[in-house]
Amino acid sequence: MIDRQVESEIELLKNEFPILAILGPRQSGKTTLAKKMFPEYEYVSLEDYDVNEYAENDPRGFLNRYSENVIFDEIQRNPRIISYLQTHVDALGKNGKIVVTGSQNFLLMEKISQSLAGRVGITKLLPFSVEEIKHLKKKKDEIIFSGLYPRIYDQDIRPGTFYKNYITTYIEKDVRLLKNITKLDVFVTFMKILAGRTGQELNYKSIGEDCGVSHATIMEWISVLEASFIIYRLRPYYKNYNKRLVKSPKLYFIDTGLVCSLLGIRKKEELDYHFLKGSIFETFVVTEILKAGYNTGGNFEIYFWRDNHKKEIDIIIDFGNKMYGLEIKSSETISEKYFDGLKYWRELTGTEKEDLYLVYGGRDNLIRNGMNVVSWDNIYDGIIAGR
């Protein structure tokens, strides 16, 4: 079993809050992690029809039966039980005795904000990070093509088979629960069109025209995907350096294996000449940084920056007291022009050279032009660790 980086954060949270929530996409390893870290706790799946019916019809009796030292798996299947957890944990008066997992974000967050504010420690578990599988010594294109969902590595499942079934399960279990979407074939088409726009600014109207649905529908469907941890919207950095700034978010998929599947990429070798190679690699890097944030307790925020002259920085990492600028290039060969955006950002903001990074597709880690050049597989150690 592969250890997860977020385990240290969970150890802290279980001593600070009555309820520990592990949120993340389907198949990201939430159940495995909960059982590993709380082996003595009773496991209760709310995807089990009988269990869910019991919780729905008699929530107080249900919580009396499973009073403490319990894992409630996929709790979004019964949002009603969350409302009853407030008085239950208040009466219990102990920390870390109830663990919940969920593969939908907004249902839980809505209920938490209403009922469980201050009573729940939230952590988000995404698929494996590169740091977590470094010992497997996988190559870059293999990781990007296969994605990082645990079952692909734990059970040696072919990526094509895994993602075909993943999409079907996701639509059947999550999409129908979140929204009353009747034209599921159109929704799958929408996901494929969206995969072709990973790493790009969101244009709801354009996507709607391509899908043949309204602007409002696209906004709803984007929210569904984000609530299920399928995509992530990266916000622009708004501080005005006397320039007109782009204000639309950028779209990224959480897993590049899913992107490749939706785009019809059938072999890792096809990545070398695919027209979206750069965008897919950028998606990979952005999600690695996102995972690092979740796994370490969310002690930084990430943004992108672009002005109306097309000057941009792919990632700004904001630690509150300090910011770091990152450029992302898929090439394995370093070109001098790759530093142009970082140089512009330095002139604009006064950022020190040592706080600027080029993340690229090669394997060497070095200093060039006084800036940091970081390999694709050294993102955590080279940028995040120790900050």
N, C-alpha and C positions, 0 to 999 in steps of 0.2 A: 504494500500500500504506500502510495506516494504522500509524503507529508505536505501540508498546505501552509503557505506563509501566514495566513490569517489566524492560525492557531494561537499565536501569542496574544493577539488582540482579543480573541474570545476568552482566553484565560483571565484577562483583566475585566472584561465586561461581565462575566458571570459573578464576580464579587461586588459589582457596582449596581446591578439592576435585578429586580425580581424576575423579569422575563428577558430571555435572550432570543433575538430574531435573526435567523440566517436566511437572507434573501438572495435570489439569483435565478438565472434561467434554468429551464428543465435540463437535467442531465449534467449540471455543473458540479455535482458531488456533494450537495447539501446534506442529503440523508446519510451518506457514508461518513461525512465529517462529523455530523451530530452524534451518530452511533459510536464513532471512534473516541470522541472527546467526553462522551457521557455514557460509558458502557453499562453502567448500573441502572440507567433510566429506562422506564418502560416506553416502548415505541408504539405510537398510535397513528395510523394513517387515515386522514380524513378523505382520501380517495376511495376508501372502502365504503361501499354503499350502506351497510348496516351501521357502521360506526358513525358515518355522517348523519344518518337518520336519527340515531340516538342523540347526537349533539344538537341537532336542529329541534327535535321535539321536546327534549328535557335538558337544556343547557346547564342548569344548576345541578341536576343529578349527575350529568356527565362529568362536571368538574369536581363533584364530590367523589366520584369513582376514580378519577385520575387527578388526585389532589396536588401531588408534587412529585418531583423526580420523574418527569415525563417529557417525552418529545412528541409534539403534535406536528405531524408532517403534512405539508401542502395545506396549510390552514386557510388559504384563500378559497378553498372549496366550501368553507362554512364561515363567512365573515361575521355571522351573528354571534358566534362563540366569543369573538374578540371583545364584544361589549360587556360580556359577563366576567371577563378576566380581570377587569379593574377591581371590583369588590373582592374577587377571589384572592388575588395576590395581596391586597391590603389586609385582609383577614389573616392570610398566611404569615405575613411579616418576615419573609426570608428572601434572600437574594439567590438568583441562579438556579431555582428549583423547577422552572418551566422553560423549555426550549421549543420554539416554533420555527418551522421553515416555510417558505413561500416562494413560488415562481412567478408571482405577479406583484408588482410594486405598488401601484396606486391604490388598490383596494386596501392593502394593509396600511399604507401611510394615511389614508383618509380615516380609517378607524382608529389608528394610533393617535392621530392628532386630536381626535374627539375624546377618546377614552383612556389611552395609555400614556399620555404625555408624562415623561419623567419616570416611567415604570419599565421601559423597555430599552435595552441596549441593542442597537441595530448594526449588523455587519452584512456586507454584500460579497457573495462568493461567485466569481466568474469562472469560466473554464481555466485550466492550468495556465500558469505563466511560464515563460521560457525558463526562468530561474528554477521553477519547481521540477522541470524535466531535464535539466542540464546534464544530469548523469546518464541520460539515455543517448546523448551525443547525436542528436538528430540534425540533419542539414536544414538550412534556411528554407529552401523551396519545399522540402518535405513537410515542415511544420506549417508553412503558410497554406499549402494545398490541403493537408489533412485537418487543419484546425487543431484546437487544443481541448476538445471535450474529453473528459477522463475515460469514457468507455472505449474510445478509439485506441487508447494506450493500455488500459487495463485488460481489455478483452480482445485486442487485436482485430477490431472490426474494420472492414474496408470503408474508407471515407464515403464513397458513393452510396453504399448500402446504408450507412449510419444516417446521412443527411436526408436521404429520401424518406426514411422512416421518421426522422426527427420532424421534418416539415409536416408530414401527415399527422403525427401525434400532436404537434403544437396547434395545428388548425382545429383538430377535433376536440381537444381538451381546453385550450386556452382562448382561442379566438371566439368560439361559440359562447364561452362563459363571459368574456369581456364585452362583446358587442353582438347584436343580433345581425350578423352579416349573412345574408342569404346567398349571395353570389360568390361562393368560395373559390371558384375557378378564376374569377376576376381578381380576388384577393391574392391568389398565388401569382398571377401575372404582375400585379402591383409589386410584390416582393422581388420578382425578377428584375423589373424595371428599376427598383430602388437599389438593388445590388450593383447595377451598372452606374449608379451615382454615388457610391461610397467614396468618401473623401472630398465631396463637392458641397458647395453651398446649397441649402434647401430652396427649391423653387416649387411651391405647392401647385401653382397654376400649371406649370409645364408638366409636372408629373401627372396631374389630373387629365390633361389633354392626351398624354400618352396612354393613360389607362382607360379613358372614356368615362370618367366619373368626375363629380364636382370637386371644386377646391375645398369645400367644407368636409367632404367625405375623405379626401386625402389627409386632411389635418386630423380627423378622427382615427384613421388607420395608422398614421404615424404614431399617435399616442398609444394605440394598442401595442405596436411593436416595441415602443420604448418601455411601456409598463411591464412587458414580458422579458425585458433585458435582451431583446434581439438587436436593437440598434441603440445608438447613443447620439445625442445632439450636443455638439461642442459649441459653446457660446463664444461669441467674439469678445475681445478685450476692448472695453469702451473708453479707456482714458484717452482724451483728445490731445494729441501732440500737434495741434494746429493743422490737422488734416481731416478731410471728410472720410469717415470710417465705414466699412461694411458692417451692417448690423444683423444680417441673416445668419443663423447658426449653420454649422457644417454637419453633415450626416456621416456617421461611421457605423458599420456593423460591429457587433461585439466579437464575432469570430470569423476569421478569413476562410476557414473551411466551408462555412455556410455560404459565404460570398461565391467561392469557386463553384460550389454545387449549383447555386442559382444561376450562375453565368454559363453553365454548361461546360466548365473546364474539367476534363476527364482524367488528365494525367498531369503530374507536377511539371513535366517538361514543357507543357503548353504555357506556363507562366513566363518563360523566357521571352516569348514573342507576342504575348497578349497585349492589346492596346491599353489595358487598364493596369498593367504591371506596377506602375508607379503609385497609383491610387490604392491598390491592394496592399502594397508594402507600407504605405503611409497608414492605412487602416491598422495593419499589424502593429506598428510602432505606437500609435495613439492608444490602442487598447492595452498594450503592455504597460504604458504609463498609468492608464486608468486603473488597471489591476493593482499596480504598486500602491496607488492611493488608497484603494479599498482595503488591501491587505495590511496596511500599516496604520489603519485608524483614521484615514481621511485627513491627514495633516497638511494637505496642500490642495489647491484648485488648479485646473488647467483650462486654458483658453487658446484661441488663435487670434491673430491680428492681421488685418489687411486694409489698405486705404484705396481710394478710388483711382490711384495710379498703378494698381496691381502690385504695389510693394507689400510684402507679406512676411510673416513669421509663422511657421507651421504650428508650433506649440509654445505657449508661455506657461511656465510652471510658477505659480505664485505661492510661496511659503508664508506670506503675510509680511515678514520683515525683509524679504529678498525675492527677486524674480530671476528666472533663468530662461533664456531663449533657445529654441531648438529648430533646426532645419532638418528635413528628412529627405534622403535621396536613396533610391533603390540600387543604384549602380554599385558595383564592387570596386570601381576605380574612382579615386578622388579627383575631382576637377576644381580648378581655382574658382570658377564661376559659382560653385556651390556655396561659397562664402559671401556672395554679394548681399543676400538678404540679411545675414547676420551683421555685416559691416554697416549696412544702412540702419538697422535697428540700434546698433551701438552709437552711431552718430546722433540718432534721434533722441535716445534715452539716456545716454551716458553709461550704459551697462558695461561693466568690466569685461575684458576679453575672456577671463577665466570662468565667467558665468554664461558663456555662449557655447553651444554644442552643435555639431553636425553628426547625426545618426545616419549610418549608411549600410549598404548591403555587404560590405567586406568584413574581414575578421581582425584587422589590426586596430589597436587603440593607441592614439598618439596625439601630439600637439602640433597644430599647423596654423600659421598666422596668429599665434598666441591663443588660439581657441582649441577646444576639446573635440577630437574626432573619436566617436564611440561606435563600436561594432554593434550590429543588430542583436547579438546574444549577450551583450554586456550592459544593457540599458539599466537594470536595477543597480548593479554594483557601480557602474560608471557615472550614474546621474542621481539616483534617489538615495541610496544607502548613506547614512551618516548625516543627512541634511537636518 
